[in-house]
């Protein structure tokens, strides 16, 4: 039986072209700054996004946590969406690594407004409150079903941040997915964000790694924090080569992932066991099954039919399309969904 793994876009495996690039990578000791392929990846990213510098990190979580630690001091406060990855899925890292508190902003599937930012900034003369120091945006928002931010709203948030001496960080784990949807360009984001983390191991299909971008001073500080967190690597060029290959070959095909997700969403919304499907904007489909249906039975029914998905909350499931899923697999998955009968 063919397994159609829709749990996440992190489950992809390197294809022949990427493996070949990895096997033939030129390497050195990156802790000494001597790995040529890692240096090339960092240069490609900083040049593409018009930042002064970039830093290759083992994971998106580490890249985000490094950024937060560089931008804040213990006792500060971080403003982020109530569905944000940095709050829900990074192990409490904001408090553990940076000693900062979090102020959650509720919004439309993870997207808050500039007005909400203004309304939640503390008066720095009030000694009873933490100092608002950093705003974090996630685009696309994973827990929001791959929701894409309105760029104009991001510009307004950036202006608010600047007016109130706040730093602005973008968790751009799936930023290329967002750009595929709205037509924005990499350079658009360096105009408004102090730093960006970009994941290579999700929709782009590399096996490991994220890149953190910002000013030279920011990256200089980030290198020290990466070392502190145990993220300094040696011959990292073997992994960086995969990232370079992904950036050169796997960006344009993201549109197919979005088309596949749209097909899945439409199919599931018509099934008798489905209560609701969140709007599908990119490569993530989040749906709710009817309350009377046993969640475990539903998941096992899918699994026994060759479909793997992620549990995403009470009666809520997530599907993510990616480069290892072709159109024939999507058609097969739709046939399974249509065939399932849950009483």
Residue frames relative to the residue before (quaternion, step in Angstrom):
aa qw qx qy qz dx dy dz
X 1.0000 0.0000 0.0000 0.0000 0.00 0.00 0.00
X 0.4171 -0.7026 0.5217 0.2455 3.55 -0.91 0.92
X 0.2567 -0.7547 0.5856 0.1471 3.57 -0.93 0.91
X 0.1413 -0.7691 0.6211 0.0534 3.57 -0.82 1.06
X 0.1348 -0.8428 0.5207 0.0214 3.52 -0.10 1.36
X 0.0185 0.8169 -0.5702 0.0847 3.54 -0.27 1.35
X 0.3135 0.7775 -0.4953 0.2278 3.59 1.19 0.41
X 0.7921 -0.1488 0.1530 0.5719 3.58 0.94 -0.87
X 0.4843 -0.6291 0.5072 0.3354 3.57 -1.26 0.29
X 0.5213 0.6165 -0.4194 0.4150 3.58 1.26 0.31
X 0.6044 0.5996 -0.3514 0.3895 3.60 1.22 -0.22
X 0.4259 0.7251 -0.4570 0.2897 3.60 1.24 -0.03
X 0.2402 -0.7511 0.5999 0.1354 3.54 -1.22 0.60
X 0.5778 -0.6085 0.4080 0.3597 3.60 -1.02 0.75
X 0.3595 -0.7141 0.5622 0.2116 3.52 -1.05 0.85
X 0.7655 -0.3835 0.2479 0.4533 3.56 -1.30 0.02
X 0.6657 0.5176 -0.3090 0.4399 3.58 0.91 -0.88
X 0.6745 0.4816 -0.2900 0.4786 3.56 0.95 -0.87
X 0.6404 0.5199 -0.3270 0.4612 3.59 0.96 -0.81
X 0.6407 0.5244 -0.3228 0.4585 3.56 0.99 -0.80
X 0.6437 0.5151 -0.3157 0.4696 3.57 1.00 -0.83
X 0.6542 0.5131 -0.3105 0.4608 3.58 0.99 -0.82
X 0.6846 0.5084 -0.2907 0.4340 3.57 0.87 -0.96
X 0.7613 0.3601 -0.1897 0.5048 3.58 1.10 -0.65
X 0.3460 0.7584 -0.4863 0.2621 3.58 1.22 0.37
X 0.3758 -0.6680 0.5918 0.2496 3.53 -1.17 0.68
X 0.0430 -0.8390 0.5418 -0.0276 3.57 -0.69 1.04
X 0.0169 -0.7469 0.6643 0.0246 3.50 -1.41 0.33
X 0.6445 -0.4934 0.3904 0.4345 3.57 -1.21 -0.36
X 0.3006 -0.8040 0.4854 0.1661 3.57 -0.29 1.26
X 0.5601 0.5875 -0.4050 0.4209 3.61 1.13 -0.45
X 0.6814 0.4240 -0.2649 0.5345 3.55 1.22 -0.57
X 0.4940 -0.6649 0.4221 0.3684 3.57 1.29 -0.06
X 0.5538 0.6635 -0.3378 0.3728 3.56 1.29 0.33
X 0.5059 0.6171 -0.4615 0.3877 3.60 1.14 0.34
X 0.3454 -0.7938 0.4550 0.2087 3.63 -0.26 1.21
X 0.6681 0.5009 -0.3162 0.4502 3.60 1.00 -0.71
X 0.6244 0.5123 -0.3334 0.4863 3.57 1.06 -0.70
X 0.6423 0.5165 -0.3166 0.4696 3.56 0.99 -0.84
X 0.6361 0.5280 -0.3217 0.4617 3.57 1.05 -0.77
X 0.6442 0.5157 -0.3222 0.4640 3.59 0.93 -0.87
X 0.6671 0.5017 -0.3036 0.4595 3.56 0.88 -0.92
X 0.6562 0.5061 -0.3083 0.4672 3.58 1.00 -0.79
X 0.6229 0.5363 -0.3373 0.4589 3.58 1.00 -0.81
X 0.6959 0.4776 -0.2825 0.4558 3.58 0.85 -0.95
X 0.6798 0.4791 -0.3055 0.4637 3.59 0.84 -0.90
X 0.6534 0.5004 -0.3167 0.4715 3.59 1.00 -0.73
X 0.6594 0.5242 -0.3113 0.4399 3.57 0.90 -0.92
X 0.7750 0.3348 -0.1690 0.5088 3.56 0.94 -0.91
X 0.4305 -0.7395 0.4317 0.2853 3.59 1.32 0.17
X 0.4147 0.6376 -0.5291 0.3763 3.54 0.82 1.09
X 0.6099 -0.5774 0.4018 0.3649 3.56 -1.24 0.39
X 0.8204 -0.0054 0.0676 0.5677 3.58 0.99 -0.79
X 0.1413 -0.7736 0.6129 0.0771 3.53 -1.34 0.32
X 0.1768 -0.7811 0.5943 0.0738 3.55 -1.26 0.49
X 0.3386 -0.7365 0.5559 0.1841 3.57 -0.81 1.07
X 0.0659 -0.8044 0.5901 -0.0206 3.57 -0.81 1.08
X 0.6099 -0.5917 0.3810 0.3643 3.60 -1.12 0.56
X 0.8264 0.0349 0.0239 0.5615 3.61 1.02 -0.69
X 0.6247 -0.5350 0.4176 0.3862 3.52 -1.31 0.31
X 0.6081 0.5529 -0.3480 0.4510 3.55 1.06 -0.74
X 0.6711 0.4813 -0.3127 0.4692 3.59 0.86 -0.87
X 0.6366 0.5325 -0.3374 0.4442 3.59 0.93 -0.83
X 0.6639 0.4919 -0.3024 0.4752 3.58 0.94 -0.86
X 0.6848 0.4925 -0.2922 0.4507 3.56 0.88 -0.93
X 0.6014 0.5340 -0.3569 0.4752 3.58 1.08 -0.62
X 0.6595 0.5177 -0.3101 0.4482 3.57 0.88 -0.96
X 0.6644 0.5050 -0.3095 0.4559 3.56 0.89 -0.92
X 0.6714 0.5022 -0.3055 0.4513 3.58 0.92 -0.86
X 0.6543 0.5044 -0.3177 0.4653 3.59 0.99 -0.78
X 0.7214 0.4726 -0.2488 0.4407 3.57 0.95 -0.90
X 0.7792 0.3307 -0.1564 0.5090 3.62 1.14 -0.53
X 0.2727 -0.6938 0.6301 0.2172 3.49 -1.45 0.05
X 0.6383 -0.5224 0.3710 0.4266 3.63 -1.11 0.50
X 0.7515 0.3423 -0.2852 0.4866 3.53 -0.92 0.99
X 0.5520 0.5982 -0.3950 0.4259 3.59 1.27 -0.23
X 0.3469 -0.7192 0.5589 0.2237 3.53 -1.33 0.12
X 0.2427 -0.7482 0.6070 0.1134 3.53 -1.12 0.87
X 0.2139 -0.7585 0.6040 0.1185 3.57 -0.89 0.97
X 0.1746 0.7778 -0.5875 0.1392 3.59 -0.81 0.99
X 0.6549 -0.5246 0.3767 0.3924 3.55 -1.27 0.29
X 0.5668 -0.6309 0.4146 0.3299 3.56 -1.11 0.67
X 0.6932 0.4172 -0.2790 0.5174 3.60 1.27 -0.12
X 0.4106 0.7805 -0.4198 0.2143 3.57 1.29 -0.05
X 0.5864 -0.5984 0.4403 0.3229 3.52 -1.19 0.74
X 0.6525 0.5365 -0.3332 0.4188 3.61 0.92 -0.85
X 0.6892 0.4472 -0.2774 0.4980 3.58 1.21 -0.46
X 0.7775 0.4000 -0.1938 0.4450 3.58 0.79 -1.02
X 0.8442 0.2576 -0.0531 0.4670 3.56 0.89 -0.94
X 0.6397 0.5164 -0.3514 0.4480 3.60 1.12 0.40
X 0.6306 -0.6431 0.3032 0.3112 3.51 1.07 0.93
X 0.6209 -0.5357 0.3547 0.4491 3.59 1.13 0.46
X 0.2618 0.8358 -0.4552 0.1605 3.54 1.27 0.42
X 0.5802 0.5925 -0.3929 0.3974 3.60 1.05 -0.61
X 0.7163 0.4133 -0.2511 0.5031 3.57 0.91 -0.89
X 0.6788 0.5111 -0.2993 0.4341 3.59 0.92 -0.89
X 0.7735 0.3802 -0.1926 0.4691 3.58 0.79 -1.02
X 0.8154 0.2843 -0.1056 0.4931 3.56 0.94 -0.90
X 0.3658 -0.7498 0.4837 0.2647 3.59 1.21 -0.25
X 0.4895 0.6541 -0.4260 0.3886 3.56 1.20 0.59
X 0.3812 -0.6855 0.5637 0.2590 3.54 -1.24 0.48
X 0.3564 -0.7405 0.5405 0.1806 3.56 -1.27 0.35
X 0.1264 -0.7491 0.6456 0.0781 3.53 -1.07 0.82
X 0.2307 -0.8115 0.5277 0.0992 3.56 -0.47 1.23
X 0.1849 -0.7688 0.6064 0.0844 3.54 -1.00 0.93
X 0.2773 -0.7640 0.5594 0.1628 3.57 -0.65 1.08
X 0.0959 0.8108 -0.5700 0.0924 3.54 -1.07 0.70
X 0.7163 -0.4100 0.3432 0.4485 3.51 -1.26 -0.54
X 0.8061 -0.2649 0.1250 0.5142 3.57 -0.20 1.32
X 0.8018 -0.3191 0.1231 0.4901 3.52 0.80 1.15
X 0.6641 0.4953 -0.2966 0.4750 3.58 1.27 -0.18
X 0.1107 -0.7922 0.5992 0.0338 3.56 -0.63 1.17
X 0.4810 -0.6855 0.4777 0.2655 3.58 -1.28 0.12
X 0.6473 -0.5027 0.4006 0.4096 3.54 -1.30 0.27
X 0.6098 0.5498 -0.3528 0.4488 3.57 1.07 -0.66
X 0.6397 0.5157 -0.3287 0.4657 3.59 0.98 -0.78
X 0.6159 0.5343 -0.3506 0.4607 3.58 1.02 -0.73
X 0.6522 0.5175 -0.3139 0.4563 3.58 0.87 -0.94
X 0.7008 0.4932 -0.2699 0.4390 3.55 0.88 -0.97
X 0.7511 0.3969 -0.2123 0.4830 3.61 1.16 -0.44
X 0.4774 0.6423 -0.4553 0.3902 3.58 1.23 0.29
X 0.3704 -0.7456 0.5139 0.2069 3.57 -0.78 1.02
X 0.5134 -0.5930 0.5281 0.3253 3.52 -1.27 0.56
X 0.3788 -0.7641 0.4737 0.2197 3.60 -0.54 1.13
X 0.6178 0.5289 -0.3551 0.4610 3.59 1.23 -0.19
X 0.5840 0.5586 -0.3713 0.4573 3.59 1.30 -0.17
X 0.2862 -0.8066 0.4947 0.1511 3.58 -0.27 1.26
X 0.5904 0.5910 -0.3693 0.4071 3.61 1.22 -0.24
X 0.7349 0.4102 -0.2112 0.4970 3.58 1.18 -0.50
X 0.5282 -0.5999 0.4797 0.3619 3.58 -1.16 0.51
X 0.5114 -0.6313 0.4818 0.3284 3.57 -1.19 0.44
X 0.3686 -0.7036 0.5638 0.2262 3.56 -0.78 1.04
X 0.0324 -0.8583 0.5100 -0.0467 3.57 -0.47 1.20
X 0.8288 0.1063 0.0151 0.5492 3.57 1.00 -0.78
X 0.1614 -0.7376 0.6470 0.1060 3.54 -1.19 0.74
X 0.1226 -0.7886 0.6004 0.0510 3.57 -0.92 0.94
X 0.1224 -0.7725 0.6225 0.0283 3.54 -0.91 1.05
X 0.1604 -0.7719 0.6062 0.1044 3.61 -1.06 0.72
X 0.1023 0.8000 -0.5761 0.1332 3.56 -0.58 1.19
X 0.4581 -0.3443 -0.7866 0.2299 1.54 -1.02 2.30
X 0.4918 -0.6492 0.4848 0.3188 3.56 -1.25 0.38
X 0.4336 -0.7345 0.4703 0.2266 3.54 -0.50 1.25
X 0.7485 0.4030 -0.2257 0.4758 3.57 0.63 -1.13
X 0.6300 0.5071 -0.3250 0.4902 3.56 1.30 -0.24
X 0.5843 -0.6091 0.3629 0.3948 3.57 1.24 0.28
X 0.6568 -0.5164 0.3174 0.4484 3.57 1.06 0.69
X 0.2417 0.8021 -0.5106 0.1935 3.57 1.16 0.63
X 0.2999 -0.7610 0.5608 0.1282 3.54 -1.06 0.89
X 0.4199 -0.7220 0.4983 0.2325 3.56 -0.84 1.00
X 0.4720 -0.6045 0.5618 0.3101 3.52 -1.29 0.55
X 0.4409 -0.7263 0.4564 0.2642 3.59 -0.54 1.13
X 0.6294 0.5459 -0.3418 0.4348 3.59 1.00 -0.76
X 0.6371 0.5068 -0.3320 0.4764 3.58 1.09 -0.64
X 0.6123 0.5372 -0.3430 0.4678 3.56 1.09 -0.66
X 0.6182 0.5307 -0.3373 0.4717 3.58 1.04 -0.73
X 0.6614 0.4992 -0.3079 0.4675 3.59 0.94 -0.85
X 0.6333 0.5127 -0.3319 0.4754 3.59 1.01 -0.76
X 0.6292 0.5372 -0.3304 0.4542 3.57 1.00 -0.80
X 0.6498 0.5131 -0.3182 0.4618 3.59 0.95 -0.82
X 0.6354 0.5167 -0.3210 0.4756 3.57 1.01 -0.82
X 0.6437 0.5243 -0.3238 0.4537 3.57 0.92 -0.90
X 0.6733 0.5027 -0.2988 0.4524 3.56 0.90 -0.89
X 0.6595 0.5202 -0.3026 0.4505 3.56 1.01 -0.82
X 0.7713 0.3346 -0.1692 0.5142 3.59 1.12 -0.63
X 0.4983 -0.6933 0.4069 0.3247 3.58 1.24 0.45
X 0.4103 0.6704 -0.4985 0.3655 3.56 0.94 0.97
X 0.3805 -0.6732 0.5776 0.2613 3.55 -1.19 0.57
X 0.2101 -0.7759 0.5869 0.0970 3.55 -1.20 0.62
X 0.0577 -0.8053 0.5898 -0.0193 3.57 -0.64 1.20
X 0.2293 -0.7655 0.5894 0.1188 3.55 -1.06 0.82
X 0.2302 -0.7049 0.6570 0.1363 3.52 -0.83 1.08
X 0.0115 0.8389 -0.5392 0.0730 3.53 0.02 1.35
X 0.0441 0.8336 -0.5473 0.0601 3.56 0.94 0.88
X 0.7906 0.1448 -0.0664 0.5913 3.58 0.99 -0.85
X 0.1470 0.8351 -0.5168 0.1179 3.58 1.01 0.79
X 0.6389 0.5197 -0.3439 0.4510 3.59 0.99 -0.72
X 0.5788 0.5499 -0.3754 0.4709 3.59 1.16 -0.49
X 0.6525 0.5127 -0.3094 0.4645 3.57 0.97 -0.89
X 0.6768 0.4931 -0.2968 0.4590 3.59 0.91 -0.90
X 0.5993 0.5560 -0.3508 0.4568 3.56 1.15 -0.60
X 0.6754 0.4982 -0.2811 0.4654 3.57 1.09 -0.76
X 0.8425 0.2567 -0.1045 0.4620 3.58 0.63 -1.11
X 0.5108 -0.6940 0.4004 0.3115 3.59 1.23 0.04
X 0.4077 0.6897 -0.4981 0.3317 3.60 1.19 0.26
X 0.3683 -0.7302 0.5419 0.1936 3.54 -1.28 0.46
X 0.6742 -0.5074 0.3395 0.4157 3.61 -1.15 0.47
X 0.6711 0.5166 -0.3089 0.4329 3.59 0.90 -0.89
X 0.5457 0.6195 -0.4031 0.3949 3.60 1.16 -0.45
X 0.7048 0.4961 -0.2670 0.4311 3.57 1.02 -0.79
X 0.6245 0.5244 -0.3561 0.4562 3.59 1.06 -0.56
X 0.5636 0.6050 -0.3795 0.4151 3.58 1.23 -0.36
X 0.8144 0.2883 -0.1123 0.4910 3.57 1.07 -0.69
X 0.7299 0.3916 -0.2445 0.5040 3.62 1.15 -0.40
X 0.4571 -0.6739 0.5126 0.2722 3.56 -1.06 0.80
X 0.7960 -0.0181 0.0277 0.6044 3.56 1.14 -0.61
X 0.1254 -0.7697 0.6232 0.0588 3.52 -1.26 0.56
X 0.1578 -0.7252 0.6557 0.1390 3.55 -1.14 0.70
X 0.1052 -0.8016 0.5885 0.0042 3.56 -0.85 1.03
X 0.2632 -0.7936 0.5315 0.1355 3.58 -0.59 1.14
X 0.2714 -0.7730 0.5578 0.1328 3.56 -0.93 0.95
X 0.7094 0.5009 -0.2371 0.4354 3.58 1.20 -0.55
X 0.5707 0.5365 -0.4183 0.4599 3.60 1.19 0.41
X 0.8578 0.0591 -0.0430 0.5088 3.61 -0.56 -1.04
X 0.6531 0.5284 -0.3205 0.4377 3.57 1.13 -0.55
X 0.4722 -0.7698 0.3562 0.2398 3.56 1.30 -0.13
X 0.4411 0.6639 -0.4933 0.3483 3.61 1.16 0.24
X 0.5618 -0.6455 0.3901 0.3399 3.62 -1.04 0.59
X 0.8047 0.0418 0.0389 0.5910 3.59 1.06 -0.74
X 0.7460 0.5142 -0.3029 0.2954 3.51 -1.27 0.46
X 0.0516 -0.7403 0.6695 0.0328 3.49 -1.33 0.62
X 0.2796 -0.7420 0.5854 0.1692 3.54 -1.25 0.46
X 0.2057 -0.7577 0.6119 0.0950 3.54 -0.95 0.98
X 0.0898 -0.8215 0.5631 -0.0014 3.58 -0.84 1.01
X 0.2495 0.7554 -0.5812 0.1711 3.54 -1.16 0.65
X 0.7439 -0.3468 0.2837 0.4959 3.56 -1.20 -0.48
X 0.6692 -0.4823 0.3685 0.4288 3.57 -1.28 0.25
X 0.6571 0.5089 -0.3132 0.4595 3.57 0.94 -0.86
X 0.6401 0.5264 -0.3204 0.4589 3.58 0.98 -0.86
X 0.6967 0.4618 -0.2779 0.4735 3.60 0.83 -0.96
X 0.5819 0.5646 -0.3737 0.4506 3.60 1.08 -0.62
X 0.6796 0.4573 -0.2747 0.5036 3.57 0.97 -0.86
X 0.6329 0.5541 -0.3281 0.4299 3.57 1.04 -0.80
X 0.6022 0.5641 -0.3592 0.4361 3.59 1.05 -0.72
X 0.6530 0.5027 -0.3122 0.4726 3.58 0.97 -0.83
X 0.6713 0.4860 -0.3079 0.4674 3.61 0.92 -0.86
X 0.6081 0.5422 -0.3586 0.4556 3.60 1.02 -0.72
X 0.6395 0.5095 -0.3187 0.4794 3.58 1.00 -0.80
X 0.6379 0.5448 -0.3113 0.4465 3.57 0.97 -0.91
X 0.7303 0.4179 -0.2235 0.4920 3.57 1.03 -0.83
X 0.5533 -0.6433 0.3817 0.3665 3.59 1.26 0.08
X 0.5237 0.6842 -0.3812 0.3352 3.57 1.20 0.35
X 0.4636 0.6573 -0.4707 0.3625 3.60 1.23 0.11
X 0.1329 -0.8114 0.5682 0.0341 3.58 -0.77 1.06
X 0.4918 -0.6661 0.4813 0.2877 3.56 -1.22 0.42
X 0.8213 0.0209 0.0016 0.5701 3.63 -0.17 -1.22
X 0.0403 0.8554 -0.5114 0.0714 3.54 0.65 1.18
X 0.4469 0.7229 -0.4351 0.2972 3.58 1.26 -0.12
X 0.5743 0.5813 -0.3880 0.4263 3.59 1.12 -0.54
X 0.6898 0.4391 -0.2597 0.5137 3.56 1.11 -0.75
X 0.6277 0.5413 -0.3339 0.4488 3.57 1.01 -0.81
X 0.6018 0.5714 -0.3554 0.4301 3.59 1.07 -0.69
X 0.6245 0.5248 -0.3322 0.4735 3.56 1.06 -0.74
X 0.6497 0.5208 -0.3121 0.4574 3.57 1.02 -0.81
X 0.6356 0.5178 -0.3249 0.4715 3.58 1.00 -0.81
X 0.6478 0.5119 -0.3172 0.4666 3.57 0.94 -0.91
X 0.6510 0.5268 -0.3172 0.4451 3.59 0.94 -0.88
X 0.6708 0.4999 -0.3004 0.4582 3.58 0.90 -0.89
X 0.7060 0.4648 -0.2649 0.4641 3.59 1.04 -0.74
X 0.8188 0.3127 -0.1135 0.4679 3.58 1.05 -0.73
X 0.7893 0.4004 -0.1732 0.4320 3.59 1.05 -0.65
X 0.4799 0.6766 -0.4452 0.3371 3.60 1.22 0.09
X 0.6978 0.5064 -0.2934 0.4129 3.58 0.73 -1.05
X 0.6856 0.5033 -0.2989 0.4329 3.59 1.06 -0.67
X 0.4142 0.7135 -0.4744 0.3071 3.64 1.22 0.03
X 0.5661 0.6061 -0.3870 0.4030 3.58 1.11 -0.59
X 0.6203 0.5399 -0.3428 0.4542 3.60 1.09 -0.64
X 0.6072 0.5418 -0.3487 0.4650 3.59 1.03 -0.74
X 0.6636 0.5074 -0.3025 0.4590 3.57 0.97 -0.86
X 0.6347 0.5156 -0.3265 0.4741 3.56 1.02 -0.76
X 0.6465 0.5168 -0.3158 0.4639 3.57 0.97 -0.83
X 0.6517 0.5109 -0.3188 0.4611 3.59 0.95 -0.84
X 0.6314 0.5330 -0.3305 0.4560 3.59 1.00 -0.78
X 0.6362 0.5218 -0.3203 0.4694 3.58 0.99 -0.83
X 0.6569 0.5040 -0.3101 0.4672 3.58 0.91 -0.90
X 0.6636 0.5235 -0.3107 0.4347 3.57 0.88 -0.93
X 0.6663 0.4957 -0.3016 0.4684 3.58 0.94 -0.88
X 0.6519 0.5172 -0.3178 0.4544 3.57 0.97 -0.81
X 0.6884 0.4903 -0.2828 0.4536 3.57 0.83 -0.99
X 0.6368 0.5528 -0.3367 0.4190 3.59 0.97 -0.79
X 0.6966 0.4626 -0.2710 0.4768 3.59 1.17 -0.50
X 0.5392 0.6351 -0.4019 0.3799 3.60 1.27 -0.09
X 0.5661 -0.6487 0.4009 0.3130 3.57 -1.01 0.84
X 0.6799 0.4950 -0.2907 0.4562 3.59 1.14 -0.52
X 0.5997 0.5927 -0.3439 0.4132 3.58 1.28 -0.22
X 0.2911 -0.7510 0.5710 0.1588 3.56 -0.91 0.97
X 0.7962 -0.1411 0.1449 0.5702 3.59 0.90 -0.92
X 0.1500 -0.7369 0.6495 0.1125 3.53 -1.23 0.62
X 0.4114 -0.6940 0.5271 0.2669 3.58 -0.81 0.97
X 0.6286 -0.5311 0.3872 0.4159 3.61 -1.10 0.55
X 0.2784 -0.7631 0.5641 0.1479 3.57 -0.88 0.96
X 0.0496 -0.8285 0.5576 -0.0144 3.57 -0.54 1.19
X 0.8058 0.1465 -0.0644 0.5701 3.58 1.06 -0.63
X 0.7917 -0.3247 0.2231 0.4669 3.61 -0.67 -1.01
X 0.6212 0.5314 -0.3352 0.4683 3.60 1.26 0.30
X 0.0980 -0.7710 0.6281 0.0365 3.54 -1.01 0.92
X 0.0316 -0.7816 0.6229 -0.0102 3.56 -0.70 1.12
X 0.0533 0.8129 -0.5753 0.0737 3.55 -0.76 1.04
X 0.3093 -0.7322 0.5837 0.1660 3.52 -1.27 0.57
X 0.2766 -0.7383 0.5874 0.1827 3.56 -0.96 0.86
X 0.6486 -0.5380 0.3653 0.3955 3.56 -1.18 0.46
X 0.6381 -0.6154 0.3212 0.3331 3.53 -0.98 0.95
X 0.6897 0.5064 -0.2997 0.4219 3.60 0.97 -0.75
X 0.5889 0.5863 -0.3647 0.4200 3.59 1.26 -0.23
X 0.4487 -0.6889 0.5047 0.2633 3.56 -0.90 0.95
X 0.4523 -0.7258 0.4541 0.2501 3.58 -0.65 1.18
X 0.6671 0.5114 -0.3019 0.4497 3.56 0.90 -0.92
X 0.6482 0.5154 -0.3113 0.4661 3.55 0.98 -0.86
X 0.6400 0.5258 -0.3241 0.4570 3.57 0.98 -0.84
X 0.6810 0.4893 -0.2918 0.4601 3.59 0.84 -0.98
X 0.6656 0.4979 -0.2994 0.4685 3.58 0.98 -0.83
X 0.6057 0.5498 -0.3484 0.4577 3.56 1.11 -0.67
X 0.6494 0.4981 -0.3099 0.4839 3.55 1.00 -0.83
X 0.6712 0.5186 -0.3010 0.4357 3.55 0.87 -0.98
X 0.6652 0.5043 -0.3036 0.4593 3.56 0.96 -0.83
X 0.6822 0.4397 -0.2721 0.5169 3.56 1.30 -0.37
X 0.6316 -0.5879 0.3137 0.3964 3.57 1.29 0.22
X 0.6067 0.5473 -0.3536 0.4554 3.59 1.28 0.17
X 0.1273 -0.7824 0.6068 0.0586 3.59 -0.76 1.06
X 0.0152 0.7912 -0.6097 0.0455 3.57 -0.91 0.98
X 0.4446 -0.6779 0.5151 0.2783 3.57 -1.30 0.13
X 0.4022 -0.6534 0.5841 0.2648 3.53 -1.12 0.78
X 0.0879 -0.8491 0.5206 -0.0195 3.56 -0.73 1.07
X 0.7751 -0.1514 0.0911 0.6066 3.55 1.28 0.34
X 0.7216 -0.4100 0.3031 0.4683 3.60 -1.26 0.04
X 0.8482 -0.0329 -0.0415 0.5270 3.58 -0.58 1.24
X 0.6134 0.5514 -0.3349 0.4556 3.60 1.26 0.22
X 0.0677 -0.7964 0.6009 -0.0014 3.56 -0.99 0.92
X 0.2258 -0.7675 0.5879 0.1197 3.55 -1.25 0.55
X 0.0989 -0.7396 0.6633 0.0574 3.51 -1.18 0.80
X 0.0628 -0.7893 0.6101 0.0280 3.59 -1.02 0.79
X 0.2756 -0.7571 0.5713 0.1562 3.56 -0.81 1.02
X 0.0002 0.8048 -0.5905 0.0597 3.56 -1.14 0.64
X 0.7355 -0.4800 0.2677 0.3963 3.57 -1.29 0.19
X 0.6382 0.5043 -0.3426 0.4701 3.61 1.21 -0.21
X 0.6329 0.4807 -0.3268 0.5114 3.58 1.31 0.09
X 0.1352 -0.8051 0.5737 0.0666 3.59 -0.61 1.11
X 0.7304 -0.4475 0.2921 0.4254 3.55 -1.31 0.19
X 0.6173 0.5413 -0.3511 0.4501 3.60 1.03 -0.70
X 0.6389 0.5143 -0.3244 0.4712 3.61 1.01 -0.73
X 0.6301 0.5238 -0.3294 0.4691 3.57 1.01 -0.78
X 0.6491 0.5116 -0.3124 0.4683 3.58 0.95 -0.84
X 0.6476 0.5081 -0.3121 0.4743 3.56 1.01 -0.83
X 0.6447 0.5198 -0.3212 0.4594 3.58 0.96 -0.84
X 0.6447 0.5217 -0.3200 0.4581 3.57 0.97 -0.82
X 0.6223 0.5314 -0.3355 0.4667 3.57 1.04 -0.73
X 0.6348 0.5203 -0.3213 0.4723 3.57 1.04 -0.79
X 0.6643 0.5082 -0.3087 0.4530 3.58 0.83 -0.96
X 0.6760 0.4910 -0.2946 0.4639 3.59 0.94 -0.86
X 0.6763 0.5165 -0.2879 0.4392 3.56 1.10 -0.68
X 0.5958 0.6015 -0.3642 0.3881 3.59 1.12 -0.62
X 0.0590 -0.7683 0.6372 0.0166 3.52 -1.01 0.92
X 0.0273 -0.8041 0.5928 -0.0355 3.56 -0.58 1.19
X 0.2257 -0.7942 0.5539 0.1072 3.56 -0.64 1.13
